Amino acid sequence: MTADLPLKAALPASVDAQTRVLLLGSLPGERSLAAREYYAHPTNAFWWLIGEVVAEPDLARLPYPERLARLQAHGVGLWDVIASARRSGSLDTAIRDATHRDLVGFARQLPQLRAISFNGGTAAQRGRRQLATLDSGIALIDLPSSSAAYAGMPRAAKLAAWRAIERYLE
């Protein structure tokens, strides 16, 4: 039964008024929720990928609050498309009874926003559905998942795809 699954609540947004690119995941995994840090699992390539994109290859080695501050300095914000859901484990395929964020309202609060990128297929599918009514010039970009669970693409190919957001940070 779905009601027997634990309810997971997402992390707060990491954005500011200068956010130009908003990176949206689906719902943080177990390790991230326990640590209260986005992309806390050591095998997740997120911090390496975004560090390369913003030309800060040592980003992953910084303390978490400093990583968030460095992303904000580059105009990058983090959030999730799902506010809460029932899920056992960390896989997106296990998400049930999801409550979604108000992405349109949130995007309208970010005056410098130029692009919304989706980290993985679940984020893209659910996020694009929510943003269908967004009538602005904001680009929507699907990115391959940074998760190690998405092993069908080598890191170099993921990085090449992630570089699509660079132009929106200039």
N, C-alpha and C positions, 0 to 999 in steps of 0.2 A: 504494500500500500504506500502511496505517495506521502500520506500524512506521517508515516513512520520515519521518513528520511529527515535528517537534521536540516533546519533552516539556516542558510548562510546569508549574512548581510555583507554587502560590498564595502569597500574602503571609500573614504571621502575623496573628492576631487583634489587634484594638485594642479591648480591653474592660477593665473593672475590676469590683470587687464591687458597685458602684453602678449598673451597666448595667441600664436599664429597658427600652430598645428596642434590639434587635439588628437591624441592617440587613445583609442578606445579598445579595451579588452572586453571579454564576455563577463566573467565573474572570477575573481581571484581564486586560486587553488588553496588547498589546505595549508601549505607552508606559508604562503603570503598572508592568509587570514590570521594564522597564529602569530606571525611576526608583526602584523599590521603594516606590512610593506609591500608595495607593488613588486611583482616579479622576484620574489624572495628565493624561489627554488634555485639552487646552484647550477642545475643543468639547463635552465631557461636562458636562451641567448639574448633576451631583451636588452640588458644593460650593455652587452658587447655591441649589438646592432645599433642601438641609438647612440652609443658613444662614438662609433665610427661615422655615423651620419652627421653628428654635430662636431666632428673633428676633435673629440676628447676621448682618445682610446683608453685612457685610464679611469674612465668614469665608474666602471664596475668596482673599482678598488676603494672608492671614496665611501665614507659613512653615508648611510641612507639619507639623512636630512640634507647633506651637502649635494648628493646626487639630484634630489628634487630641486634644490636651489639652482644648480647648474643647468638643468633642463629648462627651468623657468627663465633663466638668463638668455637662453637660446630661443625662447618663444615656444617651448614645447610643454603641453599640459597632458595629464593622465587622468583617465576616468574609465568607467565601465558602462556597458549598455544595460546591464541588469543590476537592479538595486538589491534584490534578494531573490533567493530560490531555494528549493529543497534539492539536496544533492548528497550522495554518498561518494566520497573521494573527491578527485579534482578534475575529472574529465568533463568536457563540455557535453558529451553525449549523455551524461547522467543528470543533467539539469532538468528539473521538473518544477512546475508551478512558479514560473518566473514572474517577478514584478519588474517592469522595465522603467528606466529613467525617463524623464522628460527631456530628451535630447534637443528637441527643437527650442524649447524655452531656454535651456542651458546655453545653446549655441548663440542665441540672440543676446545673451548677457556678456558675450566676449567680443568687444568692439573690433579687435584686430584679427579675428579668426579668418584664416584663408583656406584651411583644409582640415577635414576630419578623416583620420586614417583608422582603419579597422585591423587590429592584430588578430588575424585568423578568420576562418570561415564562419564560425558561429557569431562572432562580433559583427562581421559584415552583413550576414543575413538578417540578424535581428536589428542591427543599427540602421541599415538602409530602409528597412520597413518603417522604422520610427521616424526617419528623416525624410520620408516621401513628400511631406508637406512643406519642407524647408524651401522657401522661395528666395534664395540668395545666390550669390556667385561663389559660394563655398564649395570647393572640390571635395569629392568623396573618393577615397583611395583604399582599395582592398590590398592588404599586405599578407604575405604568408606568415603563419603563426610562428612566434618566437619560441614556442614550447618544444621541448625535446620530444614530446609525444608526437609531434609532426616531424617525423624523420624522413619523409619522402623527398625532401629537398635539402641539398647540402648548404652549409652556412654561407658559403660564398654566393650562391644563387639567391639565398634569402637577403643578403646584404645588397645585392644588385637591385632587387625589387624594392627594398626599403629606401634606397637612395631617391626614389620618386618624391619623397617629401622634402628633399633638400631645397628645391626651388621655391617652396612656400616659406622657408625660413630666412631667405635673403632679404 
